[in-house]
Amino acid sequence: MRRTVLLSLALYSILLLTGFVVSAQQADTSIKTRTMEDIGAHYDVYKKIALQIWDYAEVGYKEVKSSALLQKTLSDAGFAVKAGVAEIPTAFVATYGSGKPVIGILAEFDALPGLSQQAIPEKSPIEGKSAGHGCGHNLFGTASVAAGIAIKNLIAGKAFSGTIRVYGCPAEEGGSGKVYMVRAGLFSDVDVVIHWHPGAENDVTLTSALANKSAKFRFHGLAAHAAASPDKGRSALDGVESMDYMVNMMREHIPQETRIHYVITNGGKAPNVVPDFAEVYYYVRHPRKEEVVRIFDWVVQAAQGAAMGTQTTVDYEIIGGTHDLLLNRVLAEDMQQNLLRVGGVTYTPAEMEFARKLQATFTFKAPDPGTAADIRPLKEENDAGGGSTDVGDVSYAVPTVGLNTATWVPGTPAHSWQATACGGTDIGIKGMMVAAKTMALTAIDLYRDPGLVVRAKEEFIHDKGDYQYKALLGDRKPALNYRD
């Protein structure tokens, strides 16, 4: 009899537990469904914000109107907004709620110089404008704000407790805005950070980024009449060109994964005047931050040698420096499930026509436009991708996870007029909404499953090892005029 009672009690406990689990799963499903519906219901609101920032097209550290618009949107939604953080006028932190966990969402909003473009499938710059959102950061910032507000609504409705923060991050494009924010300790109490990026397909990020260090090298010479008295002058432009030649010769002797690129930002003003000033802007990238530092130091030696050989002088200013991306598979696997739940982007017939016209401008074979609806399998890539991001520095401060969504027609390269064009259409807005929903659903999991946060932190601590974070750009103040 006693055994029968014990078995009955055990069976009853199992049924209760099973019922609780089913109930919890149903609750999660209900919350996630309502959250996706809530974000979707505000499609036109967020579209208007994204297109306004697309129209502003403000470059790094000059995103005054773009930052203000996102700040106002968050403030109106009930967030406490602190602006001008980390000595950056356009950086901000918007907070709602209290206690743990603290979940951060990154928002970017800077444009790129030289990529002005109308929202049409043929190259056509906007008259009177030079910059454009060729990396889709008008979408980036807006989706992050949308996700943050969705989570705020859930906290306010007591679906769960905790703190949500939206980080307004300026000047990702070469200005390393997040590095200064990390250095200022703005992520010190955050449990997990979520981010995303516009792209040409839908996938969760399991590929690292290239570490990067950049600087402007400034050569100083002596001006003289280039025909009457060239022997009296010393050409700063000769210094720049000599440096460039030596750096190009270096390419044979550095690891093949390295990327070095430069632009001459000032080469003199008139051919008949020996230039007494010239400037060249360099990027050095490599999958490993240690190797970036070594190769950058070699570039500095090339500059010094060029100055010696041309009897000029040279100085340089570090502009930016970013880490590689520390990945977190625990978080990526969770985000992948949420991305699959949200789904990709489906084009209308008119959008399909736009996509095919845009693809006709490519110099390569493009994927089927219909692949914008696909979700790529979660797969860790061994290389470091082709770009750099200051999200890398955040990933060395706190467990971080991100995704890409199809805001551009499949096959569209980043930093192109085609990407700018897509970002001003519903093609871009639809991808933006996929990102907003996926980030919000991932955040819900973090609030409702403490074990997920614990496991993510354990992986973070293991993979970071004994590395002590140090900003590659040193202790310089934010390069607020780096686009001048």
C-alpha positions as CSV (number, residue, x, y, z in Angstrom):
1,M,0.0,0.0,0.0
2,R,2.8,2.4,1.0
3,R,4.6,1.7,-2.3
4,T,1.4,2.4,-4.3
5,V,0.9,5.7,-2.5
6,L,4.6,6.7,-3.2
7,L,4.2,5.8,-6.8
8,S,1.0,7.7,-7.0
9,L,2.7,10.8,-5.4
10,A,5.6,10.5,-7.8
11,L,3.3,10.2,-10.8
12,Y,1.3,13.2,-9.5
13,S,4.6,15.2,-9.1
14,I,5.7,14.4,-12.6
15,L,2.3,15.4,-14.0
16,L,2.5,18.7,-12.0
17,L,6.0,19.3,-13.3
18,T,5.1,18.4,-16.8
19,G,2.1,20.7,-16.6
20,F,4.2,23.5,-15.3
21,V,6.7,23.1,-18.1
22,V,3.9,23.0,-20.7
23,S,2.4,26.0,-19.1
24,A,5.7,27.9,-19.1
25,Q,6.3,27.0,-22.7
26,Q,2.8,28.2,-23.6
27,A,3.5,31.4,-21.7
28,D,6.7,31.9,-23.6
29,T,5.0,31.3,-26.9
30,S,2.2,33.7,-26.0
31,I,4.7,36.4,-25.0
32,K,6.7,36.0,-28.1
33,T,3.7,36.0,-30.4
34,R,2.4,39.2,-28.8
35,T,5.8,40.8,-29.0
36,M,6.1,40.1,-32.8
37,E,2.6,41.4,-33.3
38,D,3.4,44.5,-31.2
39,I,6.5,45.3,-33.3
40,G,4.8,44.5,-36.6
41,A,1.9,46.8,-35.6
42,H,4.3,49.8,-35.5
43,Y,5.8,49.1,-39.0
44,D,4.9,52.5,-40.3
45,V,6.2,54.3,-37.2
46,Y,9.6,52.7,-37.4
47,K,9.7,53.0,-41.2
48,K,9.3,56.7,-40.9
49,I,12.1,56.9,-38.4
50,A,14.5,54.8,-40.5
51,L,13.8,56.8,-43.6
52,Q,14.3,60.1,-41.8
53,I,17.7,58.9,-40.7
54,W,18.4,57.7,-44.2
55,D,17.6,61.2,-45.4
56,Y,19.8,62.8,-42.8
57,A,22.8,60.7,-43.8
58,E,25.1,62.1,-41.1
59,V,28.7,60.8,-41.0
60,G,30.5,59.6,-37.8
61,Y,30.4,61.9,-34.8
62,K,28.2,64.3,-36.7
63,E,24.9,62.4,-36.3
64,V,23.3,65.1,-34.3
65,K,19.8,64.9,-35.8
66,S,19.9,61.1,-36.1
67,S,20.9,60.6,-32.5
68,A,18.3,63.1,-31.3
69,L,15.5,61.4,-33.1
70,L,16.3,58.0,-31.6
71,Q,16.8,59.6,-28.2
72,K,13.4,61.3,-28.4
73,T,11.7,58.0,-29.6
74,L,13.1,56.2,-26.5
75,S,12.3,59.0,-24.1
76,D,8.7,59.3,-25.3
77,A,8.4,55.5,-24.7
78,G,9.5,55.9,-21.1
79,F,13.2,55.4,-21.1
80,A,15.6,57.5,-19.1
81,V,18.1,58.8,-21.6
82,K,21.6,60.0,-20.8
83,A,23.2,61.8,-23.7
84,G,26.8,62.8,-24.4
85,V,28.3,59.8,-22.7
86,A,32.0,58.8,-23.1
87,E,32.8,62.3,-24.1
88,I,30.9,61.9,-27.4
89,P,28.1,64.4,-28.0
90,T,26.0,62.0,-30.1
91,A,26.4,58.9,-27.9
92,F,23.7,58.0,-25.4
93,V,22.4,55.3,-23.1
94,A,18.7,54.8,-22.6
95,T,17.5,52.7,-19.7
96,Y,14.3,51.2,-18.4
97,G,13.6,48.9,-15.5
98,S,15.8,47.9,-12.6
99,G,17.7,45.0,-11.3
100,K,19.1,41.9,-13.0
101,P,19.5,40.8,-15.7
102,V,20.7,43.9,-17.5
103,I,20.4,43.3,-21.2
104,G,21.9,45.8,-23.7
105,I,21.0,46.4,-27.3
106,L,23.4,48.3,-29.6
107,A,22.1,50.9,-32.0
108,E,24.2,52.6,-34.8
109,F,23.2,55.5,-37.0
110,D,26.2,56.9,-38.9
111,A,26.4,57.2,-42.7
112,L,29.3,56.9,-45.1
113,P,30.9,59.7,-47.2
114,G,30.6,59.5,-50.9
115,L,27.6,57.1,-51.1
116,S,24.7,59.5,-51.7
117,Q,22.0,57.7,-53.7
118,Q,18.3,57.8,-54.4
119,A,16.1,54.9,-53.5
120,I,16.0,53.6,-57.1
121,P,17.7,50.6,-58.9
122,E,20.1,52.7,-60.9
123,K,23.0,54.8,-59.8
124,S,21.7,58.3,-59.1
125,P,23.2,60.4,-56.3
126,I,21.0,62.9,-54.5
127,E,21.8,66.4,-55.6
128,G,23.5,68.4,-52.9
129,K,24.4,65.4,-50.7
130,S,27.6,63.4,-50.5
131,A,27.0,60.9,-47.8
132,G,24.6,57.9,-47.8
133,H,23.7,54.9,-45.7
134,G,25.7,52.4,-47.6
135,C,25.9,50.1,-44.6
136,G,22.3,50.5,-43.5
137,H,22.9,52.1,-40.1
138,N,19.6,54.0,-40.5
139,L,18.0,50.6,-40.2
140,F,20.4,49.4,-37.5
141,G,19.6,52.1,-35.0
142,T,15.8,52.0,-35.7
143,A,15.5,48.2,-35.3
144,S,17.4,48.3,-32.0
145,V,15.2,51.0,-30.6
146,A,12.1,49.0,-31.7
147,A,13.4,45.9,-29.9
148,G,14.2,47.9,-26.8
149,I,10.8,49.5,-26.7
150,A,9.1,46.0,-27.1
151,I,11.1,44.7,-24.1
152,K,10.3,47.9,-22.1
153,N,6.6,47.2,-22.7
154,L,7.0,43.7,-21.3
155,I,8.8,44.8,-18.2
156,A,6.2,47.5,-17.7
157,G,3.5,44.9,-18.0
158,K,5.3,42.7,-15.5
159,A,5.9,39.8,-17.9
160,F,9.3,39.7,-16.2
161,S,11.7,42.0,-14.3
162,G,15.1,43.4,-15.1
163,T,16.8,46.2,-17.0
164,I,16.8,47.0,-20.7
165,R,19.4,49.4,-22.1
166,V,19.7,50.8,-25.6
167,Y,23.2,52.1,-26.4
168,G,23.3,54.8,-29.0
169,C,26.7,54.1,-30.7
170,P,28.1,56.7,-33.1
171,A,30.8,56.5,-35.7
172,E,31.1,52.7,-36.2
173,E,32.5,53.4,-39.6
174,G,36.1,54.0,-38.7
175,G,35.5,56.2,-35.6
176,S,35.5,53.3,-33.1
177,G,32.7,54.9,-31.1
178,K,31.9,51.8,-29.0
179,V,35.6,51.5,-28.0
180,Y,35.3,54.7,-26.0
181,M,32.0,53.6,-24.5
182,V,33.7,50.3,-23.4
183,R,36.7,52.2,-22.1
184,A,34.3,54.5,-20.1
185,G,32.9,51.4,-18.3
186,L,29.4,51.8,-19.7
187,F,29.0,48.0,-20.1
188,S,30.5,47.0,-16.7
189,D,27.2,45.8,-15.2
190,V,25.6,44.4,-18.3
191,D,24.9,40.7,-18.5
192,V,24.4,40.2,-22.2
193,V,24.6,42.5,-25.3
194,I,22.5,42.0,-28.4
195,H,23.3,43.6,-31.8
196,W,22.6,43.1,-35.5
197,H,23.7,44.4,-38.9
198,P,22.0,45.0,-42.2
199,G,23.0,42.5,-45.0
200,A,22.0,40.6,-48.0
201,E,21.0,37.4,-46.2
202,N,19.6,36.2,-42.9
203,D,22.0,34.5,-40.5
204,V,23.2,34.5,-36.9
205,T,26.8,35.7,-36.6
206,L,29.3,32.9,-35.9
207,T,32.1,34.5,-37.9
208,S,34.6,36.8,-36.2
209,A,35.7,40.2,-37.5
210,L,39.1,41.6,-38.4
211,A,40.9,43.5,-35.7
212,N,41.7,47.0,-37.0
213,K,44.0,49.9,-36.3
214,S,43.9,53.1,-38.3
215,A,45.8,56.4,-38.4
216,K,46.3,59.6,-40.4
217,F,50.0,60.2,-41.4
218,R,50.8,63.8,-41.9
219,F,54.0,64.9,-43.8
220,H,55.5,68.3,-43.6
221,G,57.9,69.8,-46.2
222,L,58.9,73.1,-47.7
223,A,56.9,74.9,-50.3
224,A,58.6,76.3,-53.4
225,H,57.9,77.2,-57.0
226,A,57.8,73.8,-58.7
227,A,59.5,75.1,-61.9
228,A,61.6,78.0,-60.9
229,S,63.1,76.7,-57.7
230,P,62.2,73.0,-57.1
231,D,65.6,72.5,-55.3
232,K,64.4,74.9,-52.6
233,G,61.4,72.8,-51.8
234,R,60.8,69.5,-50.0
235,S,57.6,67.7,-51.1
236,A,55.3,66.4,-48.4
237,L,53.5,64.6,-51.2
238,D,56.7,62.8,-52.1
239,G,56.8,61.7,-48.5
240,V,53.3,60.2,-48.7
241,E,53.9,58.5,-52.1
242,S,57.2,57.1,-50.8
243,M,55.4,55.7,-47.8
244,D,52.7,54.2,-49.9
245,Y,55.3,52.6,-52.2
246,M,57.0,51.0,-49.2
247,V,53.8,49.8,-47.6
248,N,52.8,48.2,-50.9
249,M,56.1,46.4,-51.1
250,M,55.4,45.1,-47.6
251,R,52.4,43.1,-48.8
252,E,54.6,40.3,-50.0
253,H,56.0,39.8,-46.6
254,I,53.0,40.0,-44.2
255,P,50.5,37.2,-43.4
256,Q,48.0,36.8,-46.4
257,E,45.0,37.4,-44.1
258,T,46.2,41.0,-43.6
259,R,44.3,43.9,-45.2
260,I,45.9,47.3,-45.6
261,H,44.2,50.1,-47.4
262,Y,44.7,53.9,-47.6
263,V,43.5,57.1,-49.2
264,I,45.5,60.3,-49.8
265,T,43.3,62.8,-48.1
266,N,45.5,65.8,-48.9
267,G,48.0,65.8,-51.7
268,G,48.7,69.5,-52.1
269,K,46.7,72.3,-53.7
270,A,48.4,73.2,-57.0
271,P,50.8,71.3,-59.3
272,N,53.1,74.3,-59.6
273,V,53.7,74.5,-55.9
274,V,55.8,72.0,-54.1
275,P,53.4,70.7,-51.4
276,D,54.5,71.6,-47.9
277,F,51.7,69.4,-46.4
278,A,50.2,66.1,-47.4
279,E,48.2,63.5,-45.5
280,V,47.4,59.8,-46.0
281,Y,44.8,57.8,-44.0
282,Y,45.6,54.1,-43.4
283,Y,43.7,51.0,-42.1
284,V,45.6,47.9,-41.0
285,R,43.5,44.7,-40.4
286,H,44.1,41.1,-39.4
287,P,42.1,38.4,-37.6
288,R,44.4,38.7,-34.6
289,K,44.7,41.9,-32.6
290,E,48.3,41.2,-31.7
291,E,49.3,40.9,-35.4
292,V,47.5,44.1,-36.2
293,V,49.7,46.0,-33.7
294,R,52.9,44.4,-35.1
295,I,52.0,45.3,-38.7
296,F,50.9,48.7,-37.9
297,D,54.2,49.4,-36.2
298,W,55.9,48.4,-39.4
299,V,53.7,50.8,-41.3
300,V,54.9,53.6,-38.9
301,Q,58.5,52.6,-39.7
302,A,57.7,52.9,-43.4
303,A,56.4,56.5,-42.8
304,Q,59.5,57.4,-40.8
305,G,61.8,56.0,-43.5
306,A,59.8,57.9,-46.2
307,A,60.2,61.1,-44.3
308,M,64.0,60.6,-44.0
309,G,64.4,59.8,-47.6
310,T,62.4,62.9,-48.8
311,Q,63.9,65.2,-46.1
312,T,60.4,65.9,-44.8
313,T,59.0,65.2,-41.3
314,V,56.0,63.0,-40.4
315,D,53.7,62.6,-37.4
316,Y,50.6,60.5,-37.1
317,E,47.3,60.4,-35.2
318,I,45.6,57.2,-34.2
319,I,42.1,57.4,-35.4
320,G,40.6,54.1,-34.5
321,G,41.3,50.6,-33.3
322,T,39.0,47.7,-32.8
323,H,39.2,44.1,-31.6
324,D,38.2,40.9,-33.3
325,L,34.7,39.6,-32.4
326,L,34.6,37.1,-29.5
327,L,31.8,34.7,-30.4
328,N,29.3,33.0,-28.1
329,R,27.7,29.8,-29.4
330,V,25.3,29.5,-26.4
331,L,23.7,32.8,-27.3
332,A,24.0,32.1,-31.1
333,E,22.1,28.9,-30.8
334,D,19.3,30.6,-28.9
335,M,19.1,33.5,-31.4
336,Q,19.1,31.0,-34.3
337,Q,15.8,29.5,-33.0
338,N,14.3,32.9,-32.7
339,L,15.4,33.9,-36.2
340,L,13.8,30.7,-37.6
341,R,10.6,31.6,-35.8
342,V,10.5,35.1,-37.2
343,G,11.4,34.1,-40.8
344,G,13.0,36.0,-43.6
345,V,11.9,38.6,-46.0
346,T,9.3,38.0,-48.7
347,Y,9.2,40.5,-51.7
348,T,6.0,41.8,-53.4
349,P,6.0,41.6,-57.2
350,A,7.0,45.3,-57.3
351,E,9.9,44.6,-54.9
352,M,11.0,41.6,-57.0
353,E,11.1,43.8,-60.0
354,F,13.2,46.4,-58.1
355,A,15.5,43.5,-57.0
356,R,16.1,42.2,-60.5
357,K,16.8,45.7,-61.9
358,L,19.3,46.3,-59.1
359,Q,21.0,43.0,-59.7
360,A,21.4,43.8,-63.3
361,T,23.9,46.5,-62.2
362,F,26.2,44.0,-60.5
363,T,29.4,42.9,-62.2
364,F,28.9,39.3,-60.9
365,K,26.2,36.6,-60.9
366,A,23.8,37.4,-58.1
367,P,21.7,34.9,-56.1
368,D,18.0,34.4,-56.7
369,P,16.2,37.4,-55.1
370,G,13.9,34.9,-53.4
371,T,16.7,33.8,-51.1
372,A,15.9,36.9,-49.0
373,A,13.2,34.6,-47.4
374,D,15.7,32.0,-46.4
375,I,17.4,31.5,-43.1
376,R,21.0,30.2,-43.3
377,P,21.9,27.3,-41.0
378,L,24.0,28.1,-38.0
379,K,27.5,27.5,-38.9
380,E,30.8,28.6,-37.4
381,E,33.2,30.0,-40.0
382,N,36.9,29.6,-39.4
383,D,37.9,32.9,-41.1
384,A,37.4,36.3,-39.7
385,G,35.1,37.7,-42.4
386,G,35.9,40.7,-44.5
387,G,35.2,43.6,-42.2
388,S,35.9,45.1,-38.8
389,T,33.5,46.4,-36.2
390,D,33.8,48.1,-32.8
391,V,31.3,45.5,-31.5
392,G,34.5,43.5,-31.1
393,D,35.5,45.6,-28.2
394,V,32.1,45.1,-26.6
395,S,32.4,41.4,-27.1
396,Y,35.5,41.4,-24.9
397,A,33.6,43.2,-22.1
398,V,30.4,41.2,-22.0
399,P,28.9,38.1,-23.7
400,T,27.6,39.3,-27.1
401,V,25.4,37.9,-29.8
402,G,24.3,39.3,-33.2
403,L,22.7,38.5,-36.5
404,N,22.4,39.8,-40.1
405,T,19.2,40.2,-42.0
406,A,18.3,40.7,-45.6
407,T,17.8,44.4,-45.8
408,W,19.5,44.5,-49.2
409,V,18.7,42.6,-52.3
410,P,20.6,39.3,-52.2
411,G,24.1,39.7,-53.6
412,T,24.4,43.4,-52.8
413,P,27.8,44.4,-51.5
414,A,28.0,46.6,-48.4
415,H,29.3,50.1,-48.8
416,S,27.8,50.4,-52.3
417,W,25.2,52.7,-53.9
418,Q,23.0,49.7,-54.3
419,A,23.0,49.1,-50.5
420,T,22.1,52.8,-50.0
421,A,19.2,52.5,-52.4
422,C,17.8,49.4,-50.7
423,G,18.0,51.1,-47.3
424,G,15.5,53.7,-48.5
425,T,12.9,51.2,-49.6
426,D,10.5,48.7,-48.0
427,I,13.0,46.0,-48.9
428,G,15.3,47.5,-46.2
429,I,12.4,48.1,-43.8
430,K,11.2,44.5,-43.9
431,G,14.7,43.2,-43.1
432,M,14.9,45.8,-40.3
433,M,11.7,44.4,-38.8
434,V,13.0,40.8,-38.9
435,A,16.0,42.0,-36.9
436,A,13.9,43.9,-34.4
437,K,11.7,40.9,-33.7
438,T,14.6,38.4,-33.5
439,M,16.5,40.6,-31.0
440,A,13.4,41.1,-28.9
441,L,12.6,37.4,-28.8
442,T,16.2,36.6,-27.8
443,A,16.0,39.2,-25.0
444,I,12.8,37.5,-23.8
445,D,14.7,34.2,-23.4
446,L,17.5,35.9,-21.4
447,Y,15.0,37.4,-19.0
448,R,12.9,34.3,-18.6
449,D,15.8,31.7,-18.5
450,P,18.5,32.7,-16.0
451,G,20.4,29.5,-16.9
452,L,20.9,30.8,-20.4
453,V,22.7,33.9,-19.1
454,V,24.8,31.7,-16.8
455,R,25.9,29.4,-19.6
456,A,26.7,32.4,-21.9
457,K,28.9,33.9,-19.2
458,E,30.7,30.6,-18.6
459,E,31.5,30.3,-22.3
460,F,32.6,34.0,-22.3
461,I,35.0,33.5,-19.4
462,H,36.4,30.4,-20.8
463,D,37.0,31.8,-24.3
464,K,38.4,35.1,-23.1
465,G,40.9,33.3,-20.9
466,D,43.4,35.5,-19.1
467,Y,43.3,38.3,-21.7
468,Q,43.1,41.7,-20.1
469,Y,41.2,44.1,-22.4
470,K,43.2,47.1,-23.7
471,A,41.9,49.5,-26.3
472,L,44.0,49.4,-29.5
473,L,43.6,53.1,-29.9
474,G,45.3,53.8,-26.6
475,D,44.1,56.6,-24.3
476,R,43.3,59.2,-26.9
477,K,40.1,61.1,-26.7
478,P,37.3,60.4,-29.3
479,A,38.4,61.5,-32.8
480,L,35.3,63.7,-33.2
481,N,36.7,65.4,-36.3
482,Y,38.0,62.3,-38.1
483,R,35.6,62.9,-41.0
484,D,36.9,66.5,-41.6
